[in-house]
Amino acid sequence: MLGLTLAACGEDAGDNGEEPEDADVEDTDTDTEDDDADEADADDDAEAAGDGGTVTLGIIPSWTDGLSMAYLWQAILEDEGYEVEIEEINDAAPLYTGVANGDLHVYPSAWPEVTHADYMEQYGDDLEDLGAYYEGAVLTLAVPEYTEIDSLEELADNADMFGGRVVGIEPGSGHMGVTADSVFPEYGLDEEFTLADSSTAAMLTELDSAIAAEEDIVVTLWRPFWAYGEWDLKDLEDPAQALGEPETLNFIANSEFSSEFPEVAEWMGEFQLTDDEYAELEDLVVNEYEDDPEAGARAWWENNSELIEDIIN
């Protein structure tokens, strides 16, 4: 109505041959267009800032499969208008608890079939499996290439070579449970060995020191893992398959995630990596861009853009 009033005043002033005061009729439409453009820009800025919602990913930072996945998906989702928070948890038990109770949305690199099967059973209906992104993940016990045994069957008779210790990782990890409850009794290690609780970082430090001194050491490892590219290692044969069959790496979410973020759940469910693609991602995130893992993830994305575009478009 104000615009119409101003227009009418403009017509009267023109009839009198006088310049109207404070009557900028043409600017009224221009101002409206500018306001619309400003609103559109604001909408774009809101989307870029995370208007799609906030997705929280939980990881154990020393487990580099989850670390790599989290930073890759942070880059993907932020470019698609979501805000992403990465929460670092020290152990698998509170990580799964956080996903189950909704404090965390997704654990982006779970081992649900064997290693974390107990957690999957424990939390049951509170979790949702969005799908596997990698096939053929395995738990291992590994030694330096120069170590003169090749099988878990030989460990019990050679405890002195290793100081009677298997160097482990975080005590709540599935690997530690499988090693203690399956590997040790299967191969008669209970009397000759202790399974040393540690952390992944501390285990790798001890492994590095032992190899530098050309000493024997046996550690809990897994594939895929960048450590196999860093040191010359060999997996001890497991004829009884006490460490379990190869399994998949999966996106495990809170049970409400698909209803809250259906688009993201669909993208994650379609995502898959080959051995070479996975190795490149982990190497970039963990090694080449150690101080800026998101930059490593984005570098991988640039090299594999078609893979991501096929999922989100």
C-alpha positions, 0 to 999 in steps of 0.5 A: 500500500505504501508503494501505491501511495508513493506512486500516486503522489509521483503522478500528481507531482508530475502534472504540476511540473515539479520534482516530487520530494521524498518520492523515489518510485522507481527505487521501490521496485529495485529495493524489493529486488535487492531484498529478494536477492539478499534473502536468496544470498542469506539462504545460500549462506545458511545452507553452506553453514549447515542448514541441512542439520548437524551430523555427529560422527564418533571415532577412536582417533588412533583407529585410522579406518574410522578417522579416514572415513570421518574426515572424508564424510565431513568434507562431503556433507559440509559441501552438501549443506550439513554441519559435521561434528567429529567426537573423539572417544577413547574406546569402543564400549563408550563409542557404541553406547554413544551411538545407541543412546543418540549422543552420536549419530554414526560410527563410520567404520564399525566391524559388526560381524566379528570384532564388534559383534558383542556390541551389536548384540548388546545394543540391538534395536538401538543401532542401524546398519547403513551398509558395508563400505569395505569387504575383507577386513581381518584381525591379525597377530603380526610380527616383523618380517625377520622373526623366525616363526610363521604361525600362531601354533609356534608362539607357545613354544617360543615365548622367550623370543617375545618376553612372554608378551603380546602387545595389545591395543585399547582394552575395550576393543573387539580385537582384545576380546577375541585375542583373549577369549579365542586365540589364547586358549586355542593356541595354549598361550594362557600360561606362557603369554600375557596380553598387554593392554595398551593403546594403538598409538603406544603399540605402534611406538613399541613396534617401531622401537623393536624393529629399529633394534631388530628385536622380536615382537608380536602385536595385535593388528588388522587389515586394512591398516597403514602400518603394513605399508610403514614396516615390513610385517607378516601375519602369523598364520591362524589355521584354527581361524581363532581370529575369525573370518574376514568381515566388512567395515560398516556405517553403524548409526543410531536407530533414528538416523535414517528417519532424521537424515534420510539423504545422508543414510542413503549416500552412506549405504551406497558408498564402497571402496576397493583395496586401492581406493582405501589404501590411498585414502588412509595414506593421504589422511594419516601420513601425507596430511598428518596435521590436517586430516580433512585436507587429506580427505579432500585431496583423495576426493579430488582424485576420486571425484566420480565415485562421490558424484555417483553417490550424491547426484 
